[in-house]
Amino acid sequence: MKTAADLVRGWLAKADSDLAEAGRCAASSGPYDTGCFHCQQAAEKYIKAVFCVHGKVPAKTHNLRQLIGELIVFEPAIKLARPEVLALTAYAVALRYDSDFWPAQSELLDALKVVRQVRAEVMAVIPAEMRPK
């Protein structure tokens, strides 16, 4: 059976993988929709890692507003309910099914900046013994 630390490390590893893929996409000549999707996925997984720190099971949702609303109940120090973070939710579903939604490279670069901030804020509340080795 996985420990809480194993679950946290797993979420963080998957989030870092999404972040890396978004970065590779941003450095390409496009298209950039997939990179935006990976930004949302990274943010979601970083947030879900914090649930596991507290022994909580995160909701099976891509809605960052919902996840952050549940998160602040037991991790009030983390302040992720900002418009730029919540806006990433649109990249989870709408972007994948809207054939007219093709973000520019600048939009992806903005999303990457936001996700890197989310990562920094999440890592600040992850205990050292639960961080990747």
N, C-alpha and C positions, 0 to 999 in steps of 0.2 A: 504494500500500500504506500502511496506517495505521501510524503510529509508536506506540511505547509510550505516549508522552504523549497521543496522540489516543485510544487505548483507555482510558486512565485518565480522561481528561476525559469520554468517553462514558459510562462506568460511573457517574461522579459526577453527571453531568447527569441520567441516568435515575433514580438514587437520590434526588436532590433532588426530582425530579418526583413520585416515590412518596411522599416525606415531605410534600410540599405537599398532595397529594391526601388523605393520612391526616389532616392538619391540618384540611382543609376538611370532611371527614367528621365529625371530632370536634366541630366547631363547629355541626353540623347537629342536627336532632332525631332522627337515626338513620334506619335501622339502622346499627350500628357494625362489623359483620363485615368489610365491604369496607375500612374504615380499618385494621383489624387486619391484613388481608392486605397492604395497602400498607406497613405498618410492617415486616413480615417481608421483603417485597421490597426495601425501602430498605436494610435491614441487610445482606441478601445482596449487593446491588450495591456497597455501600460496601466490603465485605470483598473482593469480586472485583476492585475497583479496585486494591487493594494487591497482588494477584497480578500485575497488569499492570505495576506499578511495577518489579517484579523480573523482568519478561520471562517470567512463568509463565502458563500457561493454566489458569484455574480449572476445577474439575470441574463438570460439568453436573448440579448437584444443588441442592435447596432446603434441605438439611440443614446448618444452621449449625454444629453440632458437627463434622461432617466437614470443612467448609471451614476453620473455625478451627484444627482439628487439623493440617491441611496448611499453613496460613498460618504458624503459629508456628515451623515448621522454618526458614523464611528471614526471618521478621520476629518474633523472640522478644520484642522490647520491647513489642509490642501484647498487652494482657491482656484479651481478649474472652471467654474461656471461663468466663463467670459464669452462674449459673443464670438470671438475668433475661434475658440475651441468648439463651441456648440455648432458652429457653421460647418465643421468637418462632417457632421452626420449626413449631410446631403450627398457626400461622396460614397456612402455605403450602399445605397440602393438606387436613388434617383439617377445618379450618374451612369450606372450600369444599364439602365433601361430606357434612358432618354436619348434617342438617336440624334438629337440636335445639341446635346450638351458636350462640347469639346473645349475643355479649359485650355487657356494659353499657358505657355511655359512660366510666365510671371505668376499665374495663379498657383501653379504647383510649387514654385519657389516660396511663395507666401505660406502655403500649407506646410511645407517642410519646416519653415521657421517656427510655426505654431507647435508642430509635433515635437520638435527639439526642446521647446520650452516645457511642454507637457512631460517629456522624459526627464528633464532636469528636476522638475517639481516632484515627480513620482519617486525618483531615486533618492531624493532628500528624506523621504519617509520610509524607505525600505531599510530595515535593519541590516547591518553589515553581514551578519551570518546568513542572510537570505539572498544576498546579491550573487550574481554569477561568479563562478570561481575563475 
